[in-house]
Structure formats: C-alpha cells, structure tokens
Amino acid sequence: MTTADLAAPPTLRSLPEYRRWLIGDLCLDIGTGIGMFAFPLITFMVTGSLGATGLVGLVQGLGSLAGMIPGGLLADRCERRRLRLFAGVTGMLVQTVLIAVLAAGWGSLVALAVLAFVDRLRGALLGAASNAMLKQIVPPALLPRAFAINEGREAAVEMGTGPLGGALLGISILFPPLAQLLGNAGSVLATLSMRGRYRPRLEGAPPTRVRDDLREALAWTLSQRIRLQLMGVAITVNLGVNGLILAVILNLASEGVPAARIGLLNTVLAASILAGAIAAPRLVDRAPTGAVAIAPLLLMAAAGAFIPFAPGMLWIAAAYALMGLGLAPLNAATQGFFMHITPVAMQGRLGALLGLVSMGLMPLGPVLAGWGLELVGPLPTMLLFAAITLMGALIALLGPDLRRIPVAARWESYAREQGLAAEDDRPDEG
C-alpha cells in the first residue's frame, strides 16, 4: 500500500458496515414502498368508500405521530442495532396478521384501521434508531453524500414499487402485504450481519430522566430559529404535497383507472427524484445549502399549482417530474446539515421532534383528500393542497435563516459562528 493510499479519504463504498446498513434499508424500502402504495387501494377495494379510505389514512397517520417522541427517546436510550432488529421482526408480524385478515375475508373498516395504526405506531417507535445510527457509521464529511445516495436509492425503489404494487394488487390482494413482510425479513437478516454496537451514550454515562431528555431536546430546538423555520416549511409542504398526490390517486381510482396505470405516475415521480439524486452530491458540495433548499420548494409550489388544471395523466406526469427534481438535493442539503450539527446522543430525540412537527398535520391529508373529493370534487380539493404547498415555499423564501446556510464545506465553521453546534461525545461503536 502506498503513502497516497494511506492518505486517501474514505469513501462510502469502503465502509463495510455502511454497506450492510444500506442493504437492510433497501430491503425495507422495497417492501414498505409496495405496501404503502397498495394499502389505500386495498382499503378502497374492501370498503368501496373514499371517505372510509381517508378515515383509515387518518388513523394510520395518528399511529405515526403517537410513536414519534417515544421512538426518539428509545433511540437515544437503547442500543440502536437491537431496536432496528426488533422493528423488522414486529413488521413481519403485523404483515402476517394483515395477510390472514384479508385471506379470511375479515377486512372490515375497523380491522384495517387497527392494523394500520399498529403498523405505523410500531414503525415510529422503532424506526428512528436506523437513521440515528448513520452518524455513527459514516464520517461527517460523507454525510451529505450518504443522504444523497439515500434519496437516489429511495427514488429508484419508488420507480419500481408503484407499478409493481399495482401489478401485485391486480393478481391478489394478499401479494402487497406479503412483499412488505419479505422486505422486513431482509432488513432483519442485514441487521444481524452488522458488526457494530450502536450505543447512543458513552459507556458509564450517568442515567437521565425521560423528562430531562425531552426538555433538553426541546430547549435545543427552540434556541435555533433556523430549526423553527425548517419545521414550518416541513409541516406545510408535507401536508400539501402528500395530500395532493393522494387526492390524485384516489380521484383516478374512483374514475376506474387501473392501479398499475396509476402506479406509473409514482414511477415518473421517482425517476425525476432519481435524476435529482444523481446531481445532488455535486450540488451540495458546490452550491450554498440555502439555495439548494429553496429552489426545489419553489418548483414544487409551481407544479402543485398546475396539477389541479392538468388536462390528462400525461400532464400530471409532467408536473410530477418537475416536482421531484429538487427533492433529493433539498433533503440531502437540509438533513445533512442538521445531522452534522446534532450531537450523536440527541439524534433520536431531535429527529423525532422534527418528524412530529413536520408530520403533525399529515394525518389530515387522507381525510381532506377523501372527504374533499366526495363533498366538493377534485378541483377545490387539489387547489387547497396546492395553496398549502405554496405557503411552505413562501416560509422558506421569506425567512432569512435558511437562505444563509453556506456550501457544505463551510458547515462546521458556520455552525460555530452561529452557535448552532454543540460538543459531540461520540460513543464507541465497537
């Protein structure tokens, strides 16, 4: 080995533990993507009601919200690899029950709502540990690239899971939950192969009370205006974009469009996200993070304003393509920056707090979409979601803090200058 080899910086490919982590997440993403695309359609097929489908979506979202803060606390108090294993095992169990319920013909509104709530609650309680591990696996300099790869991976998976979920649903109502079960099984096997032990705190650190942990995370968040601005952006954009997409799906389904054809719209969206993910590492490395974050939000607002007036599926697909282009750079820039300035011991709590706030209104999306389509029709319903998306873009554009974040190479110095960083005790991962 030469001196140059010894001095060469590490790459993500050279990190075996990261590869194992990535394979587990990939398996989980494939199964979850198929299941999440198919589940609203399964609910509509079983109940025959858009309103009931929206109600189940609301219950599903409430399950996610209920588990977020406890999940963040668990991720910051328990060994994270074990939590990831338990997440996979319990995911397999829930999908097994769902398959049995559907096969026996017991798929009532109540049964589907209960299973949807339990699955999302389980995912929120245990799923925070996986992302919280990432800073312990990947060196800080590689975090933006890791997030960009995650975005590209998720987009590539989404390209296939929409059409595949629709095709599987066309064969049997049991196949999408079976695919989700197998995805959880793959995550379990990959996690078992990981060598590290990912403790959130230094060994021998004094125990803390849950109340103090929550107070620390809340104080850390409220002390930084930029986090508050990002939360405002996230809560509005998540509700607007996801509600608009769901309204499109349900409207097309109610018009008799085949599920496999509806899934092609997800493929277009995912393909544009993948294209953005390919460009994301260079954009994050070379352009100011503030600009990389704000430009995609303006694109999403413009596309969202067009979709209610789109004359056909080809035009909707074109708007989806525009909407997806900036998602990967946006997430790579903002998530990389905030993970960079967040201590290892607080990754779970702060991630959960941001997730809780940003997703706080998302359970309203299925209700507004389902009931809106039934009561006032597609145009007013979609316009409402487009207006909410525009509100999020304006919060990003008009607030000064997000705009000021510099290029990734200057994150560390900028965080020190602005008082955004804290001393970071990095536990032994061995």
C-alpha positions as CSV (number, residue, x, y, z in Angstrom):
1,M,0.0,0.0,0.0
2,T,1.4,3.4,-1.0
3,T,1.5,6.6,1.1
4,A,-1.1,8.0,-1.2
5,D,-3.4,5.1,-0.5
6,L,-3.0,5.7,3.2
7,A,-3.8,9.4,2.9
8,A,-6.8,8.8,0.6
9,P,-10.0,9.9,2.2
10,P,-12.6,7.1,2.9
11,T,-15.5,6.6,0.6
12,L,-18.9,5.1,1.3
13,R,-18.0,2.1,-0.7
14,S,-15.0,1.4,1.6
15,L,-17.2,1.2,4.7
16,P,-18.5,-2.5,5.1
17,E,-20.8,-1.5,8.0
18,Y,-22.4,1.2,5.9
19,R,-23.0,-1.3,3.1
20,R,-24.7,-3.7,5.5
21,W,-26.9,-0.9,6.8
22,L,-27.7,0.2,3.3
23,I,-28.8,-3.3,2.2
24,G,-31.1,-3.6,5.2
25,D,-32.7,-0.2,4.5
26,L,-33.0,-1.1,0.8
27,C,-34.9,-4.3,1.6
28,L,-37.2,-2.4,4.0
29,D,-37.8,0.4,1.4
30,I,-38.8,-2.1,-1.3
31,G,-41.3,-3.9,0.9
32,T,-42.6,-0.7,2.5
33,G,-42.9,1.1,-0.8
34,I,-45.1,-1.7,-2.3
35,G,-47.2,-1.8,0.9
36,M,-47.7,1.9,1.2
37,F,-48.7,2.3,-2.4
38,A,-51.2,-0.6,-2.3
39,F,-52.7,-0.1,1.1
40,P,-55.1,2.9,0.3
41,L,-56.2,1.0,-2.8
42,I,-56.7,-2.2,-0.7
43,T,-58.8,-0.2,1.7
44,F,-60.9,1.3,-1.2
45,M,-61.4,-2.1,-2.7
46,V,-62.5,-3.6,0.6
47,T,-64.7,-0.7,1.8
48,G,-65.8,0.8,-1.6
49,S,-65.7,4.3,0.0
50,L,-63.3,7.2,-0.5
51,G,-64.4,8.6,2.8
52,A,-63.6,5.4,4.6
53,T,-60.3,5.2,2.9
54,G,-59.5,8.7,4.1
55,L,-60.5,7.8,7.6
56,V,-58.2,4.8,7.7
57,G,-55.4,7.1,6.4
58,L,-56.1,9.4,9.3
59,V,-55.8,6.6,11.8
60,Q,-52.6,5.4,10.1
61,G,-51.1,8.9,10.4
62,L,-52.1,9.2,14.1
63,G,-50.2,5.9,14.7
64,S,-47.0,7.5,13.3
65,L,-47.5,10.7,15.4
66,A,-48.2,8.7,18.6
67,G,-44.9,6.8,18.3
68,M,-42.5,9.5,17.3
69,I,-41.5,11.1,20.6
70,P,-41.3,7.7,22.5
71,G,-39.4,6.4,19.5
72,G,-36.9,9.2,19.6
73,L,-36.4,8.6,23.3
74,L,-35.8,4.9,22.7
75,A,-33.2,5.6,20.0
76,D,-31.3,7.9,22.4
77,R,-31.5,5.4,25.4
78,C,-31.2,1.9,23.9
79,E,-28.7,0.2,21.7
80,R,-29.8,1.1,18.2
81,R,-29.0,-2.1,16.3
82,R,-31.3,-4.1,18.7
83,L,-34.1,-1.6,18.0
84,R,-33.6,-2.0,14.3
85,L,-33.8,-5.8,14.6
86,F,-37.0,-5.5,16.7
87,A,-38.5,-3.2,14.1
88,G,-38.0,-5.8,11.4
89,V,-39.4,-8.7,13.5
90,T,-42.5,-6.8,14.5
91,G,-43.1,-5.6,11.0
92,M,-43.1,-9.2,9.8
93,L,-45.7,-10.0,12.5
94,V,-48.1,-7.2,11.6
95,Q,-48.0,-8.0,7.9
96,T,-48.6,-11.7,8.7
97,V,-51.8,-10.7,10.6
98,L,-52.9,-8.4,7.7
99,I,-52.5,-11.3,5.2
100,A,-54.5,-13.6,7.5
101,V,-57.3,-11.0,7.9
102,L,-57.6,-10.3,4.2
103,A,-57.4,-14.0,3.3
104,A,-60.2,-14.8,5.8
105,G,-62.4,-12.0,4.5
106,W,-62.3,-10.1,7.7
107,G,-61.0,-6.9,6.2
108,S,-63.6,-4.5,7.7
109,L,-63.0,-0.8,8.2
110,V,-62.3,-1.3,11.9
111,A,-59.8,-4.2,11.3
112,L,-57.9,-2.3,8.6
113,A,-57.8,0.9,10.7
114,V,-56.5,-1.0,13.8
115,L,-53.8,-2.8,11.7
116,A,-52.8,0.5,10.0
117,F,-52.5,2.2,13.4
118,V,-50.5,-0.6,15.0
119,D,-48.1,-0.8,12.0
120,R,-47.4,2.9,11.9
121,L,-47.1,3.1,15.7
122,R,-44.6,0.2,15.6
123,G,-42.6,1.9,12.8
124,A,-42.4,5.2,14.6
125,L,-41.4,3.6,17.9
126,L,-38.6,1.6,16.5
127,G,-37.7,3.1,13.1
128,A,-35.9,6.2,14.5
129,A,-33.0,4.0,15.5
130,S,-31.9,3.2,11.9
131,N,-31.3,6.8,10.8
132,A,-29.9,7.7,14.2
133,M,-27.2,5.1,13.6
134,L,-26.0,6.8,10.4
135,K,-23.8,9.5,12.1
136,Q,-22.0,6.7,14.0
137,I,-21.4,4.7,10.7
138,V,-20.5,7.5,8.3
139,P,-17.7,10.1,8.8
140,P,-19.1,13.7,9.0
141,A,-17.5,14.7,5.6
142,L,-19.5,11.9,3.9
143,L,-22.9,12.7,5.5
144,P,-24.2,14.9,2.6
145,R,-23.2,12.2,0.0
146,A,-24.8,9.5,2.2
147,F,-28.1,11.4,2.3
148,A,-27.9,12.0,-1.5
149,I,-27.4,8.2,-2.0
150,N,-30.4,7.5,0.3
151,E,-32.6,9.8,-1.8
152,G,-31.4,8.2,-5.0
153,R,-32.0,4.7,-3.6
154,E,-35.5,5.6,-2.4
155,A,-36.3,7.1,-5.8
156,A,-35.0,4.1,-7.6
157,V,-37.1,1.8,-5.4
158,E,-40.1,4.1,-5.9
159,M,-39.8,3.7,-9.6
160,G,-40.5,0.1,-9.3
161,T,-42.7,-0.2,-6.3
162,G,-45.6,1.8,-7.7
163,P,-46.1,-0.3,-10.8
164,L,-45.1,-3.5,-9.0
165,G,-47.5,-2.8,-6.2
166,G,-50.3,-2.2,-8.7
167,A,-49.4,-5.3,-10.6
168,L,-49.3,-7.4,-7.5
169,L,-52.6,-6.0,-6.4
170,G,-54.1,-6.9,-9.7
171,I,-53.1,-10.5,-9.1
172,S,-54.1,-10.8,-5.5
173,I,-55.0,-8.5,-2.6
174,L,-52.6,-10.6,-0.5
175,F,-49.4,-10.0,-2.5
176,P,-48.5,-6.4,-1.5
177,P,-48.5,-7.2,2.3
178,L,-46.6,-10.4,1.5
179,A,-43.9,-8.2,-0.3
180,Q,-43.8,-5.9,2.8
181,L,-43.3,-8.9,5.0
182,L,-40.4,-10.1,2.9
183,G,-38.8,-6.6,3.0
184,N,-38.9,-6.7,6.8
185,A,-37.3,-10.1,6.7
186,G,-34.5,-8.8,4.5
187,S,-33.9,-5.9,6.9
188,V,-33.6,-8.4,9.8
189,L,-31.0,-10.5,8.1
190,A,-28.9,-7.5,7.0
191,T,-29.0,-6.0,10.6
192,L,-27.9,-9.4,12.0
193,S,-24.8,-9.2,9.8
194,M,-23.8,-5.8,11.2
195,R,-20.7,-5.9,13.5
196,G,-21.1,-2.7,15.5
197,R,-22.9,-1.9,18.7
198,Y,-24.5,1.5,18.4
199,R,-24.9,2.9,21.9
200,P,-26.3,6.4,21.9
201,R,-24.2,7.4,25.0
202,L,-20.8,6.8,26.4
203,E,-20.5,3.7,28.5
204,G,-20.8,4.6,32.1
205,A,-22.7,7.8,31.5
206,P,-25.0,8.7,34.3
207,P,-28.7,7.8,33.8
208,T,-31.1,10.6,32.9
209,R,-34.8,11.0,33.4
210,V,-37.1,11.0,30.4
211,R,-38.5,14.4,31.4
212,D,-34.9,15.9,31.3
213,D,-34.2,14.3,28.0
214,L,-37.3,15.8,26.5
215,R,-36.6,19.2,28.0
216,E,-33.0,19.2,26.6
217,A,-34.2,18.3,23.1
218,L,-37.0,21.0,23.2
219,A,-34.6,23.7,24.5
220,W,-32.0,22.8,21.9
221,T,-34.7,23.1,19.1
222,L,-36.3,26.4,20.4
223,S,-32.9,28.0,20.7
224,Q,-32.3,27.9,17.0
225,R,-34.5,29.9,14.7
226,I,-33.4,28.0,11.7
227,R,-34.8,24.8,13.1
228,L,-38.1,26.5,13.7
229,Q,-38.2,27.8,10.2
230,L,-37.5,24.4,8.7
231,M,-40.3,22.9,10.8
232,G,-42.7,25.5,9.4
233,V,-41.6,24.6,5.9
234,A,-41.8,20.9,6.5
235,I,-45.3,20.8,8.2
236,T,-46.9,22.8,5.3
237,V,-45.0,21.2,2.4
238,N,-45.5,17.6,3.7
239,L,-49.3,18.2,4.1
240,G,-49.6,20.0,0.7
241,V,-47.6,17.7,-1.5
242,N,-48.6,14.3,0.1
243,G,-52.3,15.4,0.2
244,L,-52.2,16.5,-3.4
245,I,-50.6,13.2,-4.6
246,L,-53.2,11.2,-2.6
247,A,-56.0,13.2,-4.0
248,V,-54.8,12.4,-7.5
249,I,-54.5,8.7,-6.7
250,L,-58.0,8.5,-5.2
251,N,-59.6,10.6,-7.9
252,L,-58.1,8.4,-10.6
253,A,-59.1,5.2,-8.7
254,S,-62.7,6.5,-8.4
255,E,-62.8,7.1,-12.2
256,G,-61.8,3.4,-12.8
257,V,-58.2,3.9,-13.8
258,P,-56.3,0.6,-13.2
259,A,-54.0,0.5,-10.2
260,A,-51.0,-0.4,-12.4
261,R,-51.5,2.6,-14.6
262,I,-51.8,4.9,-11.5
263,G,-48.6,3.4,-10.3
264,L,-46.8,4.7,-13.4
265,L,-47.3,8.2,-12.0
266,N,-45.3,7.2,-9.0
267,T,-42.6,5.9,-11.4
268,V,-42.4,9.2,-13.1
269,L,-42.1,11.0,-9.8
270,A,-39.4,8.5,-8.6
271,A,-37.5,8.8,-11.9
272,S,-37.3,12.6,-11.5
273,I,-36.2,12.2,-7.9
274,L,-33.5,9.8,-9.1
275,A,-32.3,12.3,-11.6
276,G,-32.1,14.9,-8.9
277,A,-30.3,12.5,-6.6
278,I,-27.6,11.9,-9.3
279,A,-26.9,15.6,-9.3
280,A,-27.3,16.1,-5.5
281,P,-23.8,15.3,-4.3
282,R,-22.2,17.9,-6.7
283,L,-24.9,20.5,-5.9
284,V,-24.5,20.1,-2.1
285,D,-20.7,20.3,-2.5
286,R,-20.6,23.3,-4.8
287,A,-23.8,25.4,-4.2
288,P,-24.9,27.2,-1.0
289,T,-27.2,24.9,1.0
290,G,-29.8,27.7,1.4
291,A,-30.2,28.0,-2.4
292,V,-30.2,24.2,-2.8
293,A,-33.1,24.0,-0.3
294,I,-35.3,26.9,-1.5
295,A,-35.2,26.4,-5.3
296,P,-36.9,22.9,-5.1
297,L,-39.6,24.3,-2.8
298,L,-40.5,26.9,-5.4
299,L,-40.6,24.2,-8.1
300,M,-42.9,22.1,-6.0
301,A,-45.2,25.0,-5.5
302,A,-45.3,25.7,-9.2
303,A,-46.0,22.1,-10.1
304,G,-48.7,21.8,-7.4
305,A,-50.5,24.9,-8.7
306,F,-50.6,23.3,-12.2
307,I,-51.8,19.8,-11.3
308,P,-55.5,20.8,-10.5
309,F,-55.8,22.1,-14.0
310,A,-53.9,19.3,-15.8
311,P,-56.0,18.0,-18.7
312,G,-54.8,14.4,-18.5
313,M,-52.4,11.9,-17.0
314,L,-49.5,12.9,-19.3
315,W,-49.7,16.4,-18.0
316,I,-49.9,15.2,-14.4
317,A,-46.9,13.1,-15.0
318,A,-45.0,16.2,-16.4
319,A,-45.9,18.1,-13.2
320,Y,-44.8,15.1,-11.1
321,A,-41.4,15.2,-12.9
322,L,-41.0,18.9,-12.1
323,M,-42.0,18.3,-8.5
324,G,-39.5,15.5,-7.9
325,L,-36.3,17.0,-9.5
326,G,-35.3,19.0,-6.4
327,L,-36.4,16.6,-3.7
328,A,-33.1,14.8,-3.4
329,P,-30.9,17.9,-3.3
330,L,-33.3,19.5,-0.8
331,N,-33.2,16.6,1.6
332,A,-29.5,15.9,1.2
333,A,-28.7,19.5,2.0
334,T,-31.0,20.1,4.9
335,Q,-30.9,16.7,6.5
336,G,-27.1,16.5,6.1
337,F,-26.7,19.9,7.7
338,F,-28.9,19.2,10.7
339,M,-27.4,15.8,11.3
340,H,-24.0,17.4,11.1
341,I,-24.8,19.9,13.9
342,T,-26.8,17.5,16.1
343,P,-24.8,15.5,18.7
344,V,-24.9,11.7,18.4
345,A,-26.6,11.4,21.8
346,M,-29.5,13.6,20.6
347,Q,-30.1,12.2,17.1
348,G,-33.2,10.2,18.0
349,R,-34.9,12.9,20.1
350,L,-34.3,15.8,17.7
351,G,-35.2,13.6,14.7
352,A,-38.4,12.6,16.4
353,L,-39.2,16.1,17.4
354,L,-38.7,17.4,13.9
355,G,-40.6,14.5,12.5
356,L,-43.5,15.0,14.9
357,V,-43.8,18.7,14.0
358,S,-43.3,18.3,10.2
359,M,-45.8,15.4,10.1
360,G,-48.2,16.9,12.6
361,L,-50.8,17.8,10.1
362,M,-50.2,14.9,7.6
363,P,-53.0,12.7,9.1
364,L,-55.4,15.4,7.8
365,G,-54.2,14.8,4.3
366,P,-56.1,11.5,3.7
367,V,-59.3,12.9,5.4
368,L,-59.2,16.2,3.4
369,A,-58.5,14.2,0.2
370,G,-61.1,11.5,0.7
371,W,-63.9,13.7,2.0
372,G,-63.0,16.7,-0.2
373,L,-63.3,14.5,-3.3
374,E,-66.7,13.3,-2.2
375,L,-68.1,16.6,-1.0
376,V,-66.7,19.3,-3.2
377,G,-64.9,17.4,-6.0
378,P,-61.3,17.2,-7.3
379,L,-60.6,20.8,-8.3
380,P,-61.3,22.6,-5.0
381,T,-59.6,19.7,-3.1
382,M,-56.4,19.9,-5.1
383,L,-56.4,23.7,-5.1
384,L,-56.4,23.6,-1.3
385,F,-53.3,21.3,-1.2
386,A,-51.6,23.5,-3.8
387,A,-52.2,26.6,-1.7
388,I,-50.7,24.8,1.4
389,T,-47.6,23.8,-0.6
390,L,-47.2,27.4,-1.7
391,M,-47.4,28.6,1.9
392,G,-44.4,26.3,2.7
393,A,-42.3,27.7,-0.2
394,L,-43.0,31.3,1.0
395,I,-41.9,30.4,4.6
396,A,-38.6,29.2,3.1
397,L,-38.2,32.1,0.8
398,L,-39.0,35.0,3.1
399,G,-37.3,33.7,6.3
400,P,-33.6,34.8,6.4
401,D,-32.1,31.8,8.3
402,L,-32.4,29.1,5.8
403,R,-31.1,31.3,2.9
404,R,-27.9,32.0,4.8
405,I,-26.7,28.4,5.1
406,P,-23.4,28.2,3.1
407,V,-21.9,25.4,1.0
408,A,-21.3,22.1,2.8
409,A,-17.5,22.7,3.1
410,R,-18.3,25.6,5.4
411,W,-21.0,24.0,7.6
412,E,-18.7,23.4,10.5
413,S,-17.4,27.0,10.7
414,Y,-20.8,28.5,10.0
415,A,-22.4,26.4,12.8
416,R,-19.7,27.6,15.3
417,E,-20.2,31.2,14.2
418,Q,-24.0,31.0,14.6
419,G,-23.9,29.0,17.8
420,L,-25.7,26.0,16.2
421,A,-23.2,23.3,17.1
422,A,-22.7,21.6,20.5
423,E,-19.9,19.5,21.8
424,D,-20.4,16.0,20.5
425,D,-19.5,13.0,22.6
426,R,-19.2,10.1,20.1
427,P,-19.7,6.7,21.8
428,D,-17.6,3.7,21.0
429,E,-19.4,1.8,18.2
430,G,-17.4,-1.4,18.7
